[in-house]
Amino acid sequence: MNSIFTRRSIRKYTNEAVPSSLIKNLLKAAMSAPSACNQQPWHFLVIDDRSTLDKLSTHNSGYSMLKEASLAILICGEIETAILKHFWAEDCAAATQNLLLAAHASGLGGVWLGVYPEENKGVFLKEVLNIPNHITPFSLISLGYPAETKEPEDRYNEDKIHYGKW
């Protein structure tokens, strides 16, 4: 539970490289997420090439932290092969959250950069990263060893909870 309560979005990173064994563990954690009918409609693109990260960082101000990131992982969905096509985004969101929690528990910092459903972001990523047409980019996770610390926030709010009926 500690990883859930203390995880924060980290946008500043050191230049320390993330070992491939740790990247593999993050991907294992992401792939351990639940998915509708266990369809696992996801694909993961690991981006660790400095020039590619720099290019991605220029797309919009929300991606600027990629300039400092050691790597990024793009979570994509393969909608046409999914059993329940309308649940692919929920499945990819669960994988994204698992990846972020695993990164935090492993001493990395990361931030979820929105992609889907903003079509222009998906088109840009497909073009730069040579993603096939039948694959849909969902979320881009900027990762690295943190060069900033953020205190945990208690976000529990009783006003958002309803029991039995609204």
Wavefront OBJ file of the C-alpha trace (Angstrom):
o trace
v 0.000 0.000 0.000
v 2.927 2.327 0.625
v 3.695 2.556 -3.104
v 0.119 3.582 -3.807
v -0.001 6.263 -1.108
v 3.453 7.747 -1.779
v 3.616 7.687 -5.601
v 3.752 11.135 -7.162
v 4.271 12.381 -10.707
v 8.001 13.000 -11.157
v 9.129 15.207 -14.035
v 12.814 15.823 -13.215
v 15.417 13.086 -13.524
v 19.114 12.433 -12.997
v 21.176 11.211 -15.946
v 21.641 7.746 -14.401
v 20.713 4.969 -16.829
v 17.960 2.529 -15.886
v 19.231 -1.079 -16.080
v 17.573 -3.366 -18.629
v 16.717 -5.856 -15.857
v 14.662 -3.168 -14.099
v 12.941 -2.192 -17.348
v 11.999 -5.851 -17.854
v 10.524 -5.988 -14.334
v 8.457 -2.872 -15.044
v 7.102 -4.518 -18.186
v 6.327 -7.716 -16.251
v 4.406 -5.640 -13.704
v 2.488 -3.857 -16.460
v 1.582 -7.170 -18.093
v 0.316 -8.485 -14.743
v -2.582 -6.019 -14.884
v -6.122 -7.327 -15.155
v -7.810 -7.140 -18.546
v -11.315 -7.897 -19.788
v -11.573 -11.614 -20.642
v -7.805 -11.742 -20.042
v -7.459 -10.370 -23.576
v -4.254 -8.415 -22.831
v -4.625 -6.093 -25.853
v -1.468 -4.172 -25.029
v 1.915 -3.635 -26.631
v 4.811 -1.753 -25.040
v 7.382 0.323 -26.890
v 10.522 1.066 -24.848
v 12.127 4.318 -26.003
v 15.653 4.917 -24.722
v 17.289 6.589 -27.713
v 18.262 10.115 -26.647
v 17.518 11.742 -30.014
v 14.064 10.131 -30.116
v 13.245 11.261 -26.574
v 14.401 14.770 -27.471
v 12.189 14.787 -30.567
v 9.178 13.584 -28.574
v 9.800 16.293 -25.957
v 9.160 19.003 -28.555
v 5.659 17.841 -29.560
v 3.930 19.847 -26.829
v 4.786 21.401 -23.477
v 3.258 18.434 -21.652
v 6.019 16.196 -23.017
v 8.932 18.507 -22.125
v 10.233 16.280 -19.296
v 11.229 13.657 -21.884
v 14.260 15.875 -22.545
v 15.645 14.741 -19.147
v 14.139 11.244 -18.958
v 16.324 8.141 -19.178
v 13.586 6.399 -21.086
v 9.907 6.367 -21.879
v 7.507 3.493 -22.333
v 4.582 3.867 -24.708
v 1.600 1.655 -23.902
v -0.467 0.869 -26.989
v -3.604 -1.126 -27.687
v -4.289 -3.589 -30.467
v -8.008 -3.027 -30.748
v -8.921 -5.224 -33.705
v -7.683 -8.429 -32.041
v -9.312 -7.666 -28.669
v -12.188 -9.930 -27.664
v -14.096 -7.050 -26.057
v -12.950 -4.130 -28.195
v -14.662 -1.487 -26.061
v -12.533 -2.369 -22.988
v -9.070 -1.935 -24.533
v -8.543 1.525 -22.976
v -9.407 0.294 -19.470
v -7.019 -2.624 -19.958
v -4.189 -0.319 -21.056
v -4.943 2.058 -18.162
v -4.583 -0.797 -15.669
v -1.244 -1.765 -17.249
v -0.130 1.878 -17.111
v -0.933 2.176 -13.406
v 0.862 -1.103 -12.629
v 3.928 0.174 -14.472
v 3.910 3.480 -12.556
v 3.533 1.747 -9.185
v 6.314 -0.722 -10.007
v 8.569 2.142 -11.082
v 7.960 3.991 -7.810
v 8.499 0.841 -5.729
v 11.805 0.326 -7.585
v 13.119 3.816 -6.829
v 12.271 5.361 -10.196
v 10.197 8.429 -10.855
v 7.684 8.653 -13.633
v 4.747 10.554 -14.994
v 1.798 9.467 -17.133
v 1.701 11.601 -20.266
v -1.694 11.604 -21.900
v -2.036 10.335 -25.444
v -5.434 8.700 -26.073
v -8.007 9.991 -27.010
v -6.185 13.030 -28.434
v -5.800 12.006 -32.065
v -3.010 14.485 -32.887
v -0.758 12.953 -30.210
v -1.376 9.437 -31.492
v -0.677 10.470 -35.083
v 2.581 12.185 -34.041
v 3.775 9.154 -32.050
v 2.852 6.737 -34.833
v 4.832 8.802 -37.310
v 7.951 9.310 -35.164
v 8.026 5.751 -33.789
v 6.934 3.899 -36.944
v 3.921 2.317 -35.230
v 1.702 0.144 -37.459
v -1.764 1.449 -38.351
v -3.606 -1.267 -36.404
v -1.921 -0.226 -33.118
v -3.325 2.694 -31.078
v -1.034 4.654 -28.718
v -2.668 4.998 -25.296
v -0.228 6.436 -22.733
v 3.385 7.547 -22.674
v 5.313 7.108 -19.420
v 8.385 9.266 -18.817
v 10.842 7.447 -16.507
v 14.149 7.926 -14.743
v 15.816 8.210 -11.371
v 14.214 11.188 -9.608
v 16.040 14.500 -9.326
v 13.140 15.928 -7.308
v 11.190 14.790 -4.285
v 7.538 15.369 -3.611
v 5.758 14.787 -0.339
v 2.847 12.336 -0.341
v -0.608 13.884 -0.434
v -3.623 12.473 1.350
v -6.257 12.544 -1.393
v -8.928 10.653 0.518
v -12.189 12.616 0.358
v -15.299 11.368 2.176
v -17.465 13.638 -0.010
v -16.679 11.431 -3.013
v -17.955 8.239 -1.348
v -21.551 7.015 -1.535
v -22.891 3.836 0.059
v -25.831 1.787 -1.152
v -27.393 4.488 -3.298
v -26.374 7.979 -4.383
l 1 2 3 4 5 6 7 8 9 10 11 12 13 14 15 16 17 18 19 20 21 22 23 24 25 26 27 28 29 30 31 32 33 34 35 36 37 38 39 40 41 42 43 44 45 46 47 48 49 50 51 52 53 54 55 56 57 58 59 60 61 62 63 64 65 66 67 68 69 70 71 72 73 74 75 76 77 78 79 80 81 82 83 84 85 86 87 88 89 90 91 92 93 94 95 96 97 98 99 100 101 102 103 104 105 106 107 108 109 110 111 112 113 114 115 116 117 118 119 120 121 122 123 124 125 126 127 128 129 130 131 132 133 134 135 136 137 138 139 140 141 142 143 144 145 146 147 148 149 150 151 152 153 154 155 156 157 158 159 160 161 162 163 164 165 166
